[in-house]
Amino acid sequence: MTTLKKGDQAPAFFGVDQDGKSHQLEDYKGKKLVVFFYPKASTPGCTAEACDLRDNFERFKANNYELLGVSADSAKAQAKFIEKFHLPFPLLADEEKSVIEDFGVWGPKKFMGREYDGIHRTTFVIDENGIIEEVISDVKTKAHAAQILK
């Protein structure tokens, strides 16, 4: 779906998290950043993915990674998701889909024979200089941390 690939400069995104705090690529200079896009907060696959990342959060921190989740959910839905599952990382409430479109992960999907537009579950691993190290489009929700920290 996305046209971004390994070696590309990451989009200079700007978004606001569940608490109204702004995040942009520039904030993460000098750190590795995992930006994971997921379809909808508190749904089974998204919960499995977020909880796997949560359970491996200390490993990410030890390797100089920051994590940032993104969906088109409202700040209220993102805050509930964080509270319910004790997620230790911010979630952007990208209702305008600006960050989602910057990364090219919005588009046609099929589910149970029905076609609709939505977020393609995709993760971008960005290095300390804002260069994409990896694009993971075949996300294993229950073992996503292992895909990233291989």
N, C-alpha and C positions, 0 to 999 in steps of 0.2 A: 504494500500500500504506500508507505512513505518512500520518497525518492532520496532521502538522506541515507548516507552510507558511511562506513568506516573511513576515517581520514578527512571527512568534511568538517568544516567549522560548524559548531552547534548554533542554532538560532539564538539571537540575543533576545530571549523571551523576557516578558514581564508579567507576573501574575500575583494574585492575592490569596493568602491561605485562609484557613478556617477561622483565624482570629483577626483577620483584616491586615495582617502583616504582609508587606510586599516582598517578593522574591524575584531576582533577575539573575541571568547567567553571570554577570559581573561579580555578584556577591560570593560566588564559589571559586573565584580565581585562587589557584594554589591548592585546591582540594579536588578529589575525584567526585563526580556527581552522578548518581543514578537517578534518572527521571523515568518513572514508570507510569504509563497511561493505562487506566482501567475503565471499563464501561460504566459501572454504577456501584456506589458505596453500599456496603452491607448486603450484597448479593453473594451467593455461595462461592463462585470462582474468585471474585474480587476479595472476599474475606479470607479465603485460603491463601491467596497471594500475599496480601498485606500482613497476615499473621506469620507466614513463613519469613518474610523480611524482618518483622518485629523480633521473631525468635532468634534471628541471626544478627541483630542490630549491633551487638558488641563486636562481632567479627568485622562488620563493615567499618565501624569506628576505628578499630585497631589497624585497618588498612587505609586510613585517611579518606574514607568515603562518606559523603553526605547523601541522604535519600530525600526524594521529593516525589510525592504521588500527585497525579493530576487526573481529574475527571470533570465532567460538566455539571456535577452536583452543586447544590447551593452550599454556602458556608455553613449553614445550620446542619445540613445532612453530613458534611465532612466532619464537623465537630462531634456529632453523635457517633459517627463511625470510629473516630479516634477514642472517644470516651468509652464506648462499649467494648472495644478490643484492645485498649491500652496501647495504642500505636505511638511510638516515640519519635515520629517524624512528621513534618508538616504535609498537609494535603491542599493543593491549590483548588479553589472553587472557581473553575473556568467556565462559568455559565455563558459567557460571550464566545467561547471556543477559540479565543485568540491564540493561546499557547498550543492548544490541540491542533489548530490549523498551521501554526508556525512549524510544527514538527511533522505535519502531513499525515496524521493518524485518524482523520475523520473521513468516512466514506461509506459506500454501500456494503451492507452485510446481509447474510442470510441466516435465519433461525427458524427451524421447524417449517421450512418451505415458504416463509414470508421474507420479503426483501424490505429493508429499511436502511436509513443512514444512521451511523453510530460510530463509536470509538473503537478502533482496532487495538486490542491489547498489545502494546509494544513497549519495550524498555530500551532506553538509550543510556549507555555508559560513556560519560564525558570525562576527558582527562583534565589535569590541572591547568591546561592552557586553553580550554574550551573546544578541544578537538574531539570528535566522536571516535571512541575506541571500539565500540561495538553497538550493533543494533540487533536486538533480540525480538523477533516477531513471532516465534514459536514458543511462547511463554508456557512453562510447566508451572501451573499455579501452586502446587504443593511442594515444589522443589526449586523455586525460582532463585533463591539465594545461592544455591549450588551452581546454577547456570551462570550467575554473575561472578561469583568468587571461585571460579574453577582453577 
